[in-house]
Amino acid sequence: MHKLPSKAIIRKLIKTAKQMPLATRGYPSRGQSKRQELYKTPKAKFFLKQVSSTNHRDCQIKPETGTLAQREFWAFCLAKHIGLNTPDLTLLDKMTTVQIWFDLPDAQTFSTHHGKLRFQKENIFNCALFDWVTGQIDRHDANYLYDTIHQQIILIDSAHSFLKYEGALPDYLKIFELVADSALQDNITTAVSTKLKNITKQQLFKLVPLKDKHEKQALERRLAQAKDCSTLQNLIDLYRD
Amino acid sequence: MINQNAIDPSSILQFSSALQLSIDSILLDLILKDDVYTFKFDRVEKHDHRLKYFQKMVDGEFKKNTLVVHNKNQDWSLIYNFLILSRLRDEFMKKLASDEPRYNFFLDKIGLEQAQDAATTITSIKEASDVIFAKVKQDKITFRELSQKTGLTQVTLNRFKSGHDTKLSSLLKIAQALDLKISIF
């Protein structure tokens, strides 16, 4: 199952579902949230994340401009619009998201326990464009999954999105820069990048209904910058300018 | 820390979590006593084939909703890694084993075909084209995507698909895009 059912059905399924462990090690979840729970339902595994006002204070985000849950949902809406593969996600309420759980290791787990992460430049380009536009500041190695069959990364936990800051170089891009020097200058065009570059301002703010003026301006600026990027080096240069 | 020879009591949660994330049945408890490990389940789900895989991997024996494993020569550290990386999904297990042959041991125990790089001997352009485009179809890649990945035009790709000659450099680009290897003997 790749698509979530309605919110009413999700709530009903979770009520009778069995809770499963999240992390495979003893350490707590890495994200800033009040509650992170994994449920096994007859349909699929659902991952529920609930944030609190304390989480927002810690992250210095004003909930009235968009809660962490809303921001994650908006990021998902944008990802879905441009065709970027991410787990289906819904906003259960202003502070709670539920998403389909993918049974894949995150990059940290894979590289710690198995071996090298091998990337496809088109997939990295798609993800890097998305992370730039969304102003992602928290793309560490536990915030993307690794599909070893297709050598693709799948972005998860995009809650820290659409702030007025320019973002931090994603972990996977740091690795790619080190290992794939020659590919950094390759011109890349993908269906995802085309869709992202053709998005209109109207479409963008329908998908991402930001309320803060500065955040809106920052998003517009980042999108305009992304439209000029055709190589991974172009994207890396944006962070370093 | 999950040691090679045993699951340390301090690692019960870690190992249990790894197993739980791989199977459908709900694991209630893992008890370690001497050299006997007892995995207690709420209920063993009838269609939980991944739990059956695990049973075979560890030579366990089911007694109602309990799986009893005698700790004899298992490499628990390797089992743990295998669980968290593959989640006991067939395609992931095979891929892991193709990258690291030591995992083939588990595939043998489970009864899954070992991952091998299947080599195809090609003696004509048409044969090469057939192999390549069978892979394209298997991977569900469109011509447009293949063109973008290789930098070759769709016309070039179409000609090759029809059995026309193509440059070696083009063939290498296509093979790389499809994660295929070309060997000369």
Interface residues (C-beta under 8 A of the other chain):
Chain A: K18 M20 P21 L22 A23 T24 R25 G26 K40 D103 L104 P105 T109 F110 H113 H114 G115 E122 T148 I149 Q151 I188 T189 T190 A191
Chain B: L13 Q14 S16 S17 A18 Q20 L21 S22 D24 I26 D42 N81 I84 L85 R87 R89 E91 F92 K95 L96 D99 E100 R144 E145 Q148 K149 D179
